[in-house]
Amino acid sequence: MPVHEDVLAGWLIDGTGSPCERDVRIHIEDGRIVSIEKTKPACRSEAPLLDLSDCTVLPALADSHVHLCMLATASPEDRRRRFHVSFDETRSVITENLRRHFAHGVLAVRDGGDAGAHTLRYKKECLCAERAICLKSPGRAWHAPGRYGSIIGRAPAAGRTLADSIAGNADCVDHVKIVHSGLNSLTRFGEETPPQFSLAELKAAVDTAGKIDLKTMVHANGRLPVSLAIEAGCHSIEHGFFMGSENLERMADRQVTWVPTACTMQAYSEQAKRASPEAEIAKKTLDHQIEQIALARTLGVPVALGTDSGSPGVLHGMSVWRELSLLIEAGFSLEEAVRCGTLNAAILLGLNHELGSLRPGMPATFIALRSHPSNLPGAAGSIEGVYVKGKRMSWAPEEP
């Protein structure tokens, strides 16, 4: 027989960007939402009732850009060591990072690659279904020979094109990650690095990935690297610092998703020595990125929340809420910012039939925060529970 249950939510943010609703009753059958109706807190129901009348309920979150093999420590020595550790050493790190995401209401993460493809192996061998968290991984990222990217991937072998390399390494990966520029400079504001690949190389790579049903996420900063990635047909621009208004307009026209990862510069500005040139440039870069995010909102660019967690000072899980705050600082309403971290991210990850919004027909997968919406995102520590298909979940212990 069908299993019925009602959830009484004090406030509901449904993930679509619609205004928050007060006092709603969510009727669930067999783990899926049947109806959402306005009600009064004292309203009675024949179905079992989960009383969250003092909570804000919203869809489970997704982080569209993480590095699960990495720790957020700023120590250069620690970070260098992480790039060369074995899978056995990395396994516990990935488990802990996923636990942190779960504890902060994140039930889906899209990894940006690691040099040993340890995250992909972890997904295949260690990620048990009981943990209720979805992991998408590209294995290793791709970068041009001699260019930035070796910490998260590899270059095509000598004599092989990027497209050929992607075709030959497509087994069991969830998407393709391409590194197409360098990092942001913390000594020269707005400095642009040259593109790593030509337009023809990028287009062939994107087309090849598309033939095997793989999306491409492209690390790109600066006007020219981003422009080529858009023209090549990539599905998402990762970071996109200093891309400029023309690229944002083209992304809006083509509905290319942007994952801004603004909290990386916030973390750099906070960790650098006070009043140092690095701190000042990081803060200036953050301010510029917030201006770009504001323009993206005005233009209608699809924005999906991503943190680049594992970067220096960017903590797994917690940084999702910091990125939400930065989206709001850029002019997004709370509901619009939540959409970036729920429905938009779920669409990008191909999970929007299971995650991303709370509507009739969708699984009743949500988080509840014992807080008034006006206290969000700052009240992220008040998570009352994580619910999957209407049932409260806890983090399962690591498999032996």
C-alpha positions as CSV (number, residue, x, y, z in Angstrom):
1,M,0.0,0.0,0.0
2,P,1.2,3.6,-0.6
3,V,3.0,5.2,2.3
4,H,1.5,8.6,3.1
5,E,3.0,11.4,5.1
6,D,2.5,15.2,5.5
7,V,5.2,17.7,6.2
8,L,4.2,21.0,7.8
9,A,6.8,23.7,6.8
10,G,6.9,27.0,8.5
11,W,8.5,28.5,5.3
12,L,9.1,26.9,2.0
13,I,11.6,27.9,-0.7
14,D,10.9,25.6,-3.5
15,G,14.1,26.0,-5.6
16,T,12.4,27.5,-8.7
17,G,13.1,31.1,-7.7
18,S,9.4,31.7,-6.7
19,P,8.8,33.8,-3.5
20,C,9.1,32.0,-0.2
21,E,5.7,30.7,1.1
22,R,4.6,30.7,4.7
23,D,2.8,27.8,6.4
24,V,2.5,25.1,3.8
25,R,1.6,21.4,4.0
26,I,3.5,19.1,1.7
27,H,1.7,15.8,1.1
28,I,4.0,12.9,0.3
29,E,3.2,9.4,-1.0
30,D,5.9,6.8,-1.4
31,G,8.6,9.4,-1.1
32,R,7.2,11.8,-3.8
33,I,5.4,15.1,-3.4
34,V,1.7,14.8,-4.3
35,S,0.6,18.3,-3.4
36,I,1.8,21.5,-1.7
37,E,-0.9,23.6,-0.1
38,K,-1.2,26.7,2.1
39,T,-2.4,25.7,5.6
40,K,-2.6,26.9,9.1
41,P,-0.1,25.7,11.7
42,A,-2.9,24.1,13.8
43,C,-4.5,22.3,10.8
44,R,-5.1,18.6,11.4
45,S,-4.3,15.7,9.1
46,E,-5.1,12.1,8.9
47,A,-1.6,11.3,7.6
48,P,1.4,11.1,9.9
49,L,2.8,14.6,10.4
50,L,6.4,15.8,10.4
51,D,6.1,19.2,12.1
52,L,8.7,21.6,10.8
53,S,6.6,24.6,11.5
54,D,9.5,26.5,13.0
55,C,11.8,25.6,10.1
56,T,12.6,26.9,6.6
57,V,12.4,24.0,4.1
58,L,14.3,24.1,0.8
59,P,15.6,21.5,-1.7
60,A,18.8,19.8,-1.0
61,L,21.8,21.8,-2.3
62,A,24.3,20.9,-5.0
63,D,27.9,22.2,-5.4
64,S,28.7,22.4,-9.0
65,H,32.5,22.6,-8.6
66,V,34.5,20.8,-5.9
67,H,37.8,19.0,-5.6
68,L,37.2,16.2,-3.1
69,C,40.8,15.0,-3.0
70,M,41.9,18.4,-1.8
71,L,42.0,19.9,1.7
72,A,41.3,23.6,2.2
73,T,44.6,24.1,4.1
74,A,46.6,27.0,2.9
75,S,49.9,25.4,3.7
76,P,51.9,25.1,0.4
77,E,53.7,22.0,1.8
78,D,50.5,20.2,2.7
79,R,48.9,21.0,-0.6
80,R,51.9,19.8,-2.7
81,R,51.9,16.6,-0.7
82,R,48.2,16.0,-1.5
83,F,48.9,16.0,-5.2
84,H,51.1,12.9,-5.0
85,V,49.3,10.7,-2.4
86,S,48.0,7.2,-3.1
87,F,44.3,6.3,-3.3
88,D,44.5,4.6,0.1
89,E,45.7,7.8,1.6
90,T,43.1,9.9,-0.2
91,R,40.1,7.7,0.5
92,S,39.6,9.0,4.0
93,V,40.0,12.6,2.8
94,I,37.2,12.2,0.2
95,T,35.0,10.5,2.8
96,E,35.4,13.3,5.3
97,N,34.9,16.0,2.6
98,L,31.6,14.3,1.5
99,R,30.5,14.1,5.1
100,R,31.0,17.8,5.4
101,H,29.0,18.5,2.3
102,F,26.2,16.3,3.7
103,A,26.3,18.0,7.1
104,H,25.7,21.3,5.3
105,G,22.7,20.1,3.3
106,V,24.6,19.3,0.0
107,L,23.4,16.1,-1.7
108,A,25.1,16.4,-5.0
109,V,28.7,17.5,-6.0
110,R,30.4,17.8,-9.3
111,D,34.1,17.2,-9.0
112,G,36.6,19.2,-11.1
113,G,39.2,16.4,-11.4
114,D,42.4,15.2,-9.7
115,A,45.7,14.0,-11.0
116,G,45.3,10.4,-9.8
117,A,41.6,10.1,-10.8
118,H,41.1,9.0,-7.2
119,T,37.7,10.6,-6.9
120,L,36.3,8.6,-9.8
121,R,37.7,5.4,-8.3
122,Y,36.2,6.3,-5.0
123,K,32.8,6.7,-6.6
124,K,33.1,3.3,-8.2
125,E,34.4,1.4,-5.2
126,C,33.5,3.2,-2.0
127,L,30.4,5.4,-2.4
128,C,27.5,3.4,-0.9
129,A,23.9,4.2,-1.7
130,E,23.1,4.7,2.0
131,R,25.0,7.9,2.0
132,A,22.4,9.5,-0.3
133,I,24.9,11.8,-1.9
134,C,25.4,12.0,-5.7
135,L,29.0,12.4,-6.9
136,K,29.8,13.4,-10.5
137,S,33.5,13.0,-11.6
138,P,35.5,13.6,-14.7
139,G,38.4,11.4,-13.4
140,R,41.3,13.6,-14.6
141,A,41.0,17.0,-16.2
142,W,42.7,17.8,-19.5
143,H,45.2,20.6,-20.0
144,A,47.7,21.6,-22.7
145,P,51.3,20.4,-22.5
146,G,53.4,22.6,-20.3
147,R,50.4,24.7,-19.1
148,Y,48.6,24.9,-15.8
149,G,46.5,21.9,-14.8
150,S,48.8,19.1,-13.7
151,I,47.5,19.2,-10.1
152,I,44.1,18.1,-11.4
153,G,44.8,16.2,-14.6
154,R,47.0,15.5,-17.5
155,A,47.9,16.6,-21.0
156,P,47.1,14.6,-24.1
157,A,49.9,12.2,-25.0
158,A,52.4,13.2,-27.6
159,G,50.8,13.0,-31.1
160,R,47.3,12.8,-29.8
161,T,44.7,15.6,-30.0
162,L,42.5,16.7,-27.2
163,A,39.5,15.2,-29.0
164,D,41.2,11.8,-29.5
165,S,42.3,11.8,-25.9
166,I,38.7,12.4,-24.7
167,A,37.4,9.7,-27.0
168,G,39.9,7.2,-25.6
169,N,39.3,7.9,-21.9
170,A,35.5,8.2,-21.8
171,D,34.7,5.0,-19.9
172,C,32.7,5.6,-16.7
173,V,33.4,9.3,-16.4
174,D,30.4,11.6,-15.8
175,H,31.6,14.7,-17.7
176,V,34.8,16.2,-19.3
177,K,36.8,18.8,-17.6
178,I,39.1,21.0,-19.7
179,V,41.5,23.6,-18.3
180,H,41.7,26.4,-20.8
181,S,43.5,29.2,-19.0
182,G,45.8,29.8,-16.1
183,L,45.0,30.9,-12.5
184,N,44.1,34.4,-11.4
185,S,47.2,36.5,-10.6
186,L,47.4,37.7,-7.0
187,T,50.1,40.2,-7.9
188,R,48.7,41.8,-11.1
189,F,45.0,42.6,-11.1
190,G,43.1,41.3,-14.0
191,E,46.0,39.8,-15.8
192,E,44.8,37.4,-18.5
193,T,46.7,34.2,-19.5
194,P,46.6,32.9,-23.1
195,P,44.1,30.2,-24.1
196,Q,45.5,26.7,-23.8
197,F,43.7,25.4,-26.9
198,S,42.7,26.8,-30.3
199,L,39.0,27.1,-31.2
200,A,39.3,24.2,-33.5
201,E,40.8,22.0,-30.8
202,L,38.1,23.0,-28.3
203,K,35.2,22.5,-30.7
204,A,36.4,19.1,-31.7
205,A,36.8,18.2,-28.0
206,V,33.3,19.4,-27.1
207,D,31.8,17.7,-30.2
208,T,33.5,14.4,-29.3
209,A,32.3,14.5,-25.8
210,G,28.8,15.3,-27.0
211,K,28.7,12.2,-29.2
212,I,29.2,10.1,-26.1
213,D,26.7,12.1,-24.1
214,L,29.2,13.9,-21.9
215,K,29.0,17.6,-21.0
216,T,32.1,19.7,-20.9
217,M,33.0,22.0,-18.0
218,V,35.8,24.5,-19.0
219,H,38.1,26.3,-16.5
220,A,38.5,29.7,-18.2
221,N,39.4,33.2,-17.0
222,G,39.8,36.2,-19.1
223,R,38.1,37.5,-22.3
224,L,39.7,35.4,-25.0
225,P,39.8,32.0,-23.2
226,V,36.1,32.4,-22.2
227,S,35.1,33.6,-25.7
228,L,36.7,30.5,-27.3
229,A,35.1,28.1,-24.8
230,I,31.6,29.7,-25.5
231,E,32.2,29.5,-29.3
232,A,33.2,25.9,-29.0
233,G,29.9,25.0,-27.4
234,C,31.0,24.2,-23.9
235,H,28.2,23.6,-21.4
236,S,29.6,25.6,-18.5
237,I,32.3,28.2,-17.8
238,E,34.0,27.6,-14.5
239,H,35.3,30.6,-12.6
240,G,35.1,33.1,-15.5
241,F,37.0,35.9,-13.8
242,F,37.5,39.0,-16.0
243,M,35.5,37.5,-18.9
244,G,33.8,40.8,-19.6
245,S,30.3,41.9,-20.5
246,E,30.4,40.7,-24.2
247,N,31.0,37.1,-23.1
248,L,28.2,37.4,-20.5
249,E,25.9,38.6,-23.2
250,R,26.8,35.6,-25.4
251,M,26.4,33.2,-22.5
252,A,22.9,34.6,-22.0
253,D,22.0,34.3,-25.7
254,R,23.3,30.7,-25.8
255,Q,22.2,29.8,-22.2
256,V,25.7,28.6,-21.3
257,T,25.8,28.0,-17.5
258,W,28.3,30.0,-15.4
259,V,29.8,28.7,-12.2
260,P,31.5,31.8,-10.7
261,T,33.2,30.3,-7.6
262,A,33.5,33.8,-6.1
263,C,34.2,32.5,-2.6
264,T,37.7,31.5,-3.7
265,M,38.7,35.2,-3.9
266,Q,37.0,35.9,-0.6
267,A,39.0,33.1,1.0
268,Y,42.3,34.4,-0.5
269,S,41.6,37.9,0.7
270,E,41.0,36.7,4.2
271,Q,44.0,34.4,4.4
272,A,46.6,36.7,2.8
273,K,48.7,38.8,5.1
274,R,46.6,41.9,6.1
275,A,47.1,44.9,3.8
276,S,49.5,42.9,1.6
277,P,49.3,43.4,-2.2
278,E,47.9,39.8,-2.5
279,A,45.1,40.5,0.0
280,E,44.2,43.8,-1.8
281,I,44.2,42.2,-5.3
282,A,42.2,39.3,-4.1
283,K,39.6,41.6,-2.6
284,K,39.6,43.7,-5.7
285,T,39.1,40.6,-7.8
286,L,36.2,39.5,-5.6
287,D,34.5,42.9,-6.0
288,H,34.9,42.6,-9.8
289,Q,33.5,39.1,-9.8
290,I,30.5,40.3,-7.8
291,E,29.9,43.0,-10.4
292,Q,30.0,40.4,-13.2
293,I,27.6,38.2,-11.3
294,A,25.2,41.2,-10.9
295,L,25.4,41.7,-14.7
296,A,24.8,38.0,-15.3
297,R,21.6,38.2,-13.3
298,T,20.4,41.2,-15.3
299,L,21.2,39.5,-18.6
300,G,19.7,36.2,-17.7
301,V,22.8,34.0,-17.7
302,P,22.1,30.7,-16.0
303,V,24.2,30.7,-12.8
304,A,24.9,27.5,-11.0
305,L,26.5,27.6,-7.5
306,G,30.0,26.2,-7.2
307,T,32.7,26.8,-4.7
308,D,35.9,25.2,-5.9
309,S,36.0,23.7,-2.4
310,G,39.4,22.3,-1.6
311,S,41.1,25.4,-2.7
312,P,43.0,27.3,0.0
313,G,40.5,28.4,2.6
314,V,37.5,27.1,0.7
315,L,36.0,24.6,3.1
316,H,33.9,21.7,1.8
317,G,30.2,22.1,2.6
318,M,30.4,25.3,4.6
319,S,31.5,27.3,1.5
320,V,28.2,26.6,-0.3
321,W,26.6,29.0,2.2
322,R,29.3,31.6,1.7
323,E,28.8,31.5,-2.0
324,L,25.0,31.9,-1.5
325,S,25.8,35.0,0.5
326,L,28.0,36.4,-2.3
327,L,25.2,35.8,-4.8
328,I,22.8,37.8,-2.6
329,E,25.5,40.5,-2.3
330,A,25.5,40.6,-6.1
331,G,21.7,41.3,-6.2
332,F,20.1,37.9,-6.2
333,S,17.2,37.5,-3.9
334,L,17.4,34.7,-1.4
335,E,15.0,32.6,-3.5
336,E,17.0,33.3,-6.7
337,A,20.3,32.4,-4.9
338,V,18.8,29.2,-3.6
339,R,17.7,28.4,-7.2
340,C,21.4,28.7,-8.3
341,G,22.3,26.1,-5.7
342,T,19.4,23.8,-6.3
343,L,17.5,23.8,-9.6
344,N,20.1,25.4,-11.8
345,A,22.9,23.2,-10.4
346,A,20.7,20.1,-10.7
347,I,20.0,20.9,-14.4
348,L,23.7,21.3,-15.0
349,L,24.5,18.0,-13.3
350,G,21.6,16.2,-15.1
351,L,19.8,15.5,-11.8
352,N,16.8,17.8,-12.1
353,H,14.4,14.8,-12.1
354,E,15.6,13.8,-8.7
355,L,16.9,17.0,-7.1
356,G,16.6,20.8,-7.3
357,S,13.0,21.7,-6.7
358,L,10.1,20.9,-4.4
359,R,7.0,20.5,-6.6
360,P,4.3,17.8,-7.1
361,G,5.9,14.8,-8.8
362,M,9.4,15.4,-7.4
363,P,11.0,13.3,-4.7
364,A,10.5,14.8,-1.3
365,T,14.3,15.4,-0.9
366,F,15.0,18.6,1.2
367,I,16.8,20.2,4.1
368,A,15.2,21.9,7.0
369,L,16.8,24.8,8.9
370,R,15.5,25.8,12.3
371,S,15.5,29.5,11.3
372,H,13.4,32.2,9.8
373,P,14.3,32.8,6.1
374,S,15.5,36.3,6.9
375,N,18.5,34.8,8.8
376,L,19.7,32.8,5.8
377,P,22.2,32.1,4.5
378,G,23.9,33.0,7.8
379,A,22.0,30.4,9.8
380,A,23.5,27.5,7.8
381,G,24.6,25.9,11.1
382,S,21.0,25.5,12.2
383,I,20.2,22.6,9.9
384,E,17.6,20.5,11.6
385,G,17.8,17.6,9.2
386,V,18.5,16.2,5.7
387,Y,15.5,14.4,4.2
388,V,15.6,12.0,1.2
389,K,12.2,11.0,-0.2
390,G,10.6,12.2,3.0
391,K,12.8,10.3,5.4
392,R,15.4,11.8,7.6
393,M,18.9,10.6,6.7
394,S,22.1,10.3,8.7
395,W,25.7,10.0,7.3
396,A,26.5,6.3,7.1
397,P,29.8,5.1,8.5
398,E,32.7,4.4,6.2
399,E,32.7,0.9,4.6
400,P,35.4,-1.4,5.8
